[in-house]
Amino acid sequence: MKEEFNIRKATKGDEKEIMMLIKELALFEKAPNEVVNTAEQLKIDLFEDQICDAFVAEVEDKVVGFALYYTSYSTWKGRCLYLEDFYVLPEYRKLGIGSKLFDLVVDIAKNRNVKRMEWQVLDWNENAINFYKKKNAILDDEWLNGRIFF
């Protein structure tokens, strides 16, 4: 029997569940100590300052996945959309939740008339790589990530 799920725009009150999923994602990516963000800051960023947006996926009123994205900018292309994080709890995968979340963000990118949508995937995450390939994504192995932490 296929479980029913609902995907909706994140609203105030979802920040704690999204933060829990962010921590689950960090654990999956073998970097649990890297998360310094808080649910309180996420609430400000999503709903007050509106510097990012998110969708949440629910099964029986339980938040089981999310996609968080924001507008970015390319000097070569112009306005872009960056999918910062996208995660579904392992026990809820294979229900089509991830595909629906991803497709909704793609639709947002198209509706905003951006020139490209970007995200990152770890080179060892074969399941995610295969997922993105099924979506006809171009995975670039030429560029290296640069970061400065403050």
WOZICOR-V301120 format. One record per residue. N is the residue number from 1. PSI is psi as a letter, one per 20 degrees, with the letter a starting at -180 (* if undefined). OMEGA is omega in degrees with one decimal (NA if undefined). NEAR is the number of other C-alpha atoms within 12 Angstrom. Layout:
n: (N	N)
psi: (PSI	PSI)
omega: (OMEGA	OMEGA)
near: (NEAR	NEAR)
This chain:
n: (1	2	3	4	5	6	7	8	9	10	11	12	13	14	15	16	17	18	19	20	21	22	23	24	25	26	27	28	29	30	31	32	33	34	35	36	37	38	39	40	41	42	43	44	45	46	47	48	49	50	51	52	53	54	55	56	57	58	59	60	61	62	63	64	65	66	67	68	69	70	71	72	73	74	75	76	77	78	79	80	81	82	83	84	85	86	87	88	89	90	91	92	93	94	95	96	97	98	99	100	101	102	103	104	105	106	107	108	109	110	111	112	113	114	115	116	117	118	119	120	121	122	123	124	125	126	127	128	129	130	131	132	133	134	135	136	137	138	139	140	141	142	143	144	145	146	147	148	149	150)
psi: (p	p	q	q	q	p	p	r	p	q	r	p	h	i	h	g	h	g	h	g	h	g	h	g	g	h	g	h	j	k	l	h	i	i	o	i	q	r	h	g	h	g	g	g	h	g	i	f	i	l	i	r	r	q	q	q	p	q	p	l	j	p	o	i	r	r	p	p	r	r	p	a	p	p	h	h	h	b	p	r	p	p	o	g	q	o	q	p	p	h	i	j	r	j	i	j	g	g	g	g	g	g	h	h	h	g	g	g	g	g	h	i	k	r	h	q	p	q	r	q	p	q	i	i	m	h	g	g	g	h	g	h	h	h	j	k	q	o	o	p	j	h	q	q	p	q	q	p	q	*)
omega: (-178.9	178.8	176.0	175.3	179.7	174.4	-178.4	174.5	177.4	177.8	177.3	-176.4	178.3	-172.6	-179.9	178.6	177.1	179.6	176.5	179.0	176.1	178.4	175.0	178.1	179.2	176.7	177.5	-178.6	175.7	179.7	-174.8	-178.4	-179.2	-177.5	176.2	177.5	179.8	175.9	179.8	179.1	178.0	177.5	178.4	-175.4	-179.6	-166.3	179.4	179.2	178.1	178.1	176.2	179.2	179.0	167.2	172.5	176.1	-179.2	168.8	-177.7	178.5	176.0	177.6	-174.6	179.6	178.4	170.2	-179.3	-173.9	177.9	176.8	174.4	-175.9	175.3	177.4	179.1	-172.4	-174.7	-176.0	-180.0	175.3	-179.5	174.8	-174.3	178.7	-173.8	-173.0	173.1	177.5	-175.1	-176.9	178.8	176.6	-179.2	176.5	-176.8	-177.8	-179.1	179.8	179.6	177.2	-178.4	-178.8	176.9	178.1	175.0	178.0	176.9	179.5	179.4	-179.7	177.3	178.6	178.1	-177.5	175.3	174.0	-176.4	173.9	176.3	173.4	178.6	-174.6	178.5	-176.5	-175.1	179.2	179.4	179.0	178.6	177.3	-177.9	177.1	176.6	178.4	179.9	178.6	173.4	178.7	-172.1	177.1	-177.6	-173.5	174.6	178.0	174.3	-179.2	168.5	178.8	178.0	NA)
near: (4	11	15	16	26	25	32	25	29	30	24	23	19	32	31	24	32	42	33	27	33	36	26	27	29	22	17	19	21	15	14	17	15	16	20	17	21	20	24	20	20	32	27	21	23	28	22	15	12	20	20	27	37	40	40	43	40	29	24	13	16	23	34	37	45	45	41	37	34	29	28	24	17	16	9	9	14	16	21	28	31	31	32	26	35	38	40	39	30	17	13	24	24	17	24	22	35	35	26	28	35	39	25	28	39	28	17	28	25	17	15	19	17	24	22	28	34	29	30	24	27	23	15	13	15	12	17	26	21	18	22	25	15	15	17	11	20	19	22	17	11	7	8	10	12	6	6	5	6	4)
